[in-house]
């Protein structure tokens, strides 16, 4: 772990995730289903098995079920950051902080993470923890919210707050860009790192429906320097009005942009493909292109 700045209040993230579990509204967690389906599709392209898998994140068991249903893993452990509820029960097999995974080095074959790494104070450190937990030639698949996600809501909230209070409190969490994620995977020691993104445009009846869904997902403002206390109803109402004015479609529904950044990488192993050393190529580029080499 490094001395990374404390951007997020991890206790708040855990408490909100726990409340999301307690509310039990899987119909409002469809984004988790989208991510789980994407992970399952990516696993389907890998022609090998992963005896022990760890599925981190999500207010439902969709991710763990997707891995189990893929037939690629014999044992799937569901893990998350949330703590047990008042009755001592929680639906996960393991309660973990993905910034400090309590796993022995080289102890699992597959790690999948869904919609949780965007709240890591030390994302490079979290990726290192995951890579260390993987056995050689183990696979990591992760999806996090990044890019310009929820830019419409952020603009509306900022405009409403400036209008009503004359200032803006910290509400905008830094979001990773796909162009940086491949470098972070390589820095963490993954082999064959890949990062790509999928930009979704979701539509809601009103901005309040979007806000409710974020609440159900436990995805509210968790910045450490956020303004404490309940958000004033007047601010929420005015933000909803501005949102509807600026981001409505002709049918009256409002748009919300979500960018999902997908990551994959392998724990290094001697069997993996490696780039050729400079000067060891056996075929000239000019021959491959069927052209004449011009010497300068």
C-alpha positions in Angstrom: 0.0 0.0 0.0 1.2 3.5 -0.7 0.4 6.8 1.1 -2.4 7.6 -1.4 -4.6 10.6 -0.7 -7.8 9.8 1.1 -10.4 10.7 -1.5 -13.2 8.4 -0.3 -14.7 7.6 3.0 -14.6 3.8 2.9 -16.8 3.4 6.0 -19.5 5.4 4.2 -19.1 3.2 1.1 -19.4 0.1 3.2 -22.5 1.4 5.1 -24.3 2.4 1.9 -23.5 -1.0 0.4 -24.9 -2.7 3.5 -28.1 -0.6 3.3 -28.4 -1.4 -0.4 -28.3 -5.1 0.5 -30.9 -4.7 3.2 -33.3 -2.9 0.9 -33.2 -5.9 -1.4 -34.4 -4.2 -4.6 -32.6 -6.2 -7.3 -34.9 -4.8 -10.0 -33.2 -1.4 -9.5 -29.7 -2.9 -9.7 -29.9 -3.7 -13.4 -26.5 -2.1 -14.0 -25.0 -4.9 -11.9 -26.8 -7.4 -14.2 -25.2 -5.7 -17.3 -21.8 -5.9 -15.8 -22.3 -9.5 -14.7 -23.4 -10.5 -18.3 -20.3 -8.7 -19.7 -18.0 -10.7 -17.3 -19.7 -13.9 -18.3 -19.2 -13.1 -22.0 -15.5 -12.4 -21.5 -15.1 -15.7 -19.5 -16.8 -17.6 -22.3 -13.9 -16.6 -24.6 -11.3 -18.2 -22.3 -10.8 -21.9 -23.0 -9.6 -23.0 -19.6 -10.9 -23.5 -16.1 -10.3 -21.6 -12.9 -10.9 -23.9 -9.9 -11.2 -21.1 -7.3 -12.8 -17.8 -8.2 -13.3 -14.6 -6.1 -16.2 -12.3 -7.1 -15.9 -8.9 -5.5 -18.7 -6.3 -5.4 -22.3 -5.7 -6.1 -25.4 -5.3 -4.0 -26.8 -8.5 -5.5 -25.3 -11.9 -6.2 -25.4 -11.4 -10.0 -21.7 -11.3 -10.4 -21.0 -14.5 -8.4 -23.9 -16.3 -10.2 -22.5 -15.2 -13.6 -19.1 -16.8 -12.8 -20.7 -19.9 -11.4 -23.0 -20.3 -14.4 -20.1 -19.9 -16.8 -18.9 -23.4 -15.8 -15.3 -22.1 -15.6 -15.0 -22.3 -11.8 -15.7 -25.1 -9.4 -15.7 -22.9 -6.4 -16.9 -19.2 -6.4 -16.5 -17.1 -3.3 -18.6 -13.9 -3.1 -16.9 -11.0 -1.4 -17.6 -7.4 -0.7 -16.7 -4.4 1.5 -19.9 -4.2 3.5 -20.0 -5.3 7.1 -22.5 -7.6 8.7 -25.9 -6.2 9.6 -27.3 -5.8 13.1 -28.3 -9.5 13.2 -24.8 -10.5 12.3 -25.8 -11.8 8.9 -24.5 -10.8 5.5 -24.9 -12.5 2.1 -21.2 -12.7 1.2 -18.8 -15.5 1.9 -16.0 -13.0 2.7 -16.1 -9.4 4.0 -13.0 -7.8 2.4 -11.5 -4.5 1.6 -10.3 -4.7 -2.0 -7.6 -2.2 -1.1 -6.1 -4.7 1.4 -7.2 -8.2 0.3 -6.8 -10.7 3.2 -5.7 -13.4 0.8 -2.5 -15.4 0.7 -0.3 -14.8 -2.3 -1.1 -17.1 -5.3 -4.2 -18.5 -3.6 -7.0 -18.0 -6.2 -7.2 -18.7 -9.9 -9.7 -16.0 -10.9 -10.7 -12.6 -9.5 -13.6 -10.6 -10.9 -14.5 -7.2 -9.6 -17.7 -5.2 -10.4 -18.5 -1.6 -9.7 -16.3 -1.2 -6.7 -12.8 -0.2 -7.7 -13.9 3.3 -8.6 -14.0 3.9 -4.8 -10.5 2.8 -4.2 -8.3 5.5 -2.6 -5.2 3.7 -4.0 -6.3 2.0 -7.3 -2.7 1.0 -8.2 -2.3 -0.6 -4.8 -5.6 -2.4 -5.1 -4.6 -3.8 -8.5 -1.3 -5.0 -7.0 -3.2 -6.8 -4.2 -5.3 -8.5 -6.7 -2.4 -9.6 -8.8 -0.5 -11.0 -5.8 -3.6 -13.0 -4.8 -3.7 -14.7 -8.2 -1.9 -18.0 -8.9 0.5 -17.9 -11.8 -1.5 -17.6 -15.0 -4.5 -16.6 -13.0 -7.0 -14.1 -14.6 -8.3 -10.7 -13.4 -11.5 -9.3 -14.9 -12.7 -5.9 -13.5 -15.4 -3.4 -14.4 -15.5 0.1 -12.9 -17.4 3.3 -13.6 -15.2 5.9 -15.2 -14.8 8.5 -17.9 -17.7 11.0 -18.2 -20.2 8.9 -16.2 -23.2 10.9 -14.8 -21.9 14.1 -16.3 -25.6 15.3 -16.7 -26.3 14.8 -13.0 -23.1 16.4 -11.9 -23.8 19.5 -14.1 -27.3 19.8 -12.8 -26.3 19.5 -9.1 -23.5 22.0 -9.5 -25.7 24.5 -11.2 -28.4 24.1 -8.6 -26.0 24.5 -5.7 -24.4 27.6 -7.2 -27.8 29.1 -7.7 -29.1 28.4 -4.2 -25.9 28.7 -2.1 -23.4 30.6 -4.2 -20.9 27.8 -4.1 -20.3 24.1 -4.8 -19.4 21.4 -2.2 -17.3 18.4 -3.2 -19.5 16.1 -5.1 -17.6 15.0 -8.2 -15.4 11.9 -7.7 -12.4 11.6 -9.9 -13.1 8.9 -12.5 -10.5 6.8 -14.3 -10.0 7.1 -18.1 -9.6 4.0 -20.2 -6.3 5.3 -21.7 -4.7 5.3 -18.2 -6.0 1.9 -17.0 -3.9 -0.3 -19.3 -0.8 1.5 -17.9 -2.0 0.9 -14.3 -2.5 -2.8 -15.0 1.1 -3.0 -16.4 2.4 -1.1 -13.4 0.7 -3.5 -11.1 2.6 -6.4 -12.7 -0.2 -7.9 -14.9 0.8 -9.7 -18.1 -1.2 -9.1 -21.3 -3.1 -6.1 -19.9 -6.2 -4.9 -21.7 -8.5 -1.9 -21.0 -11.6 -1.0 -23.0 -14.8 0.9 -22.4 -18.5 0.8 -23.1 -20.5 4.0 -23.1 -24.1 3.6 -22.2 -26.9 6.1 -22.5 -29.6 5.2 -19.9 -33.0 6.8 -19.9 -35.3 7.5 -16.9 -38.8 8.9 -16.5 -37.5 11.7 -14.3 -34.1 12.7 -12.7 -35.6 11.6 -9.3 -35.8 8.0 -10.7 -32.1 8.1 -11.5 -31.3 9.5 -8.0 -33.3 6.7 -6.4 -31.5 4.0 -8.4 -28.1 5.4 -7.3 -29.4 5.3 -3.7 -30.5 1.7 -4.1 -27.0 0.8 -5.5 -25.3 2.5 -2.5 -23.6 4.8 -5.0 -24.1 8.2 -3.4 -21.5 10.8 -2.7 -18.7 9.1 -0.6 -16.0 11.8 -0.9 -14.1 12.2 2.3 -14.4 16.0 2.0 -18.1 16.1 1.2 -20.5 18.4 3.1 -22.0 16.3 5.9 -25.7 16.1 6.6 -28.7 15.5 4.4 -28.9 17.2 1.1 -31.6 19.9 1.3 -34.9 18.9 -0.5 -34.8 22.3 -2.2 -31.4 21.5 -3.8 -32.6 18.1 -5.0 -35.8 19.6 -6.4 -33.9 22.4 -8.2 -31.3 20.0 -9.6 -34.1 17.8 -10.9 -35.6 20.8 -12.7 -32.3 21.9 -14.3 -31.6 18.3 -15.3 -35.0 18.0 -17.0 -34.5 21.3 -18.8 -31.0 20.4 -20.1 -31.1 16.7 -20.7 -34.6 15.7 -21.7 -35.5 13.8 -24.9 -38.6 14.8 -27.0 -40.7 12.2 -25.1 -39.9 13.8 -21.8 -37.5 11.1 -20.5 -34.1 12.2 -19.3 -30.7 10.8 -20.4 -27.9 9.6 -18.1 -24.4 8.7 -19.4 -22.5 5.8 -17.8 -19.1 4.7 -19.0 -18.0 1.2 -17.9 -14.3 0.6 -18.1 -13.4 -3.0 -18.4 -10.0 -4.4 -17.3 -8.3 -7.7 -17.8 -4.9 -9.0 -17.0 -3.0 -12.2 -16.2 -0.7 -13.1 -13.4 2.6 -13.7 -15.1 3.5 -17.3 -16.2 6.3 -18.7 -18.3 3.8 -20.2 -20.8 2.4 -16.8 -21.8 3.2 -15.2 -25.1 6.0 -12.7 -24.8 7.1 -10.0 -27.3 10.2 -10.8 -29.4 13.4 -9.1 -28.6 14.4 -6.3 -31.0 16.4 -7.7 -34.0 15.1 -11.3 -33.6 12.3 -11.1 -36.3 12.5 -13.8 -39.0 10.4 -12.0 -41.6 11.1 -8.7 -43.2 8.3 -6.1 -43.0 8.7 -5.4 -46.7 8.2 -9.0 -47.5 5.1 -9.2 -45.4 3.7 -6.1 -47.1 4.8 -7.3 -50.5 6.6 -4.1 -51.3 10.1 -2.9 -52.0 12.2 -1.7 -49.2 13.6 1.7 -49.7 16.9 2.2 -47.9 17.7 5.7 -46.7 
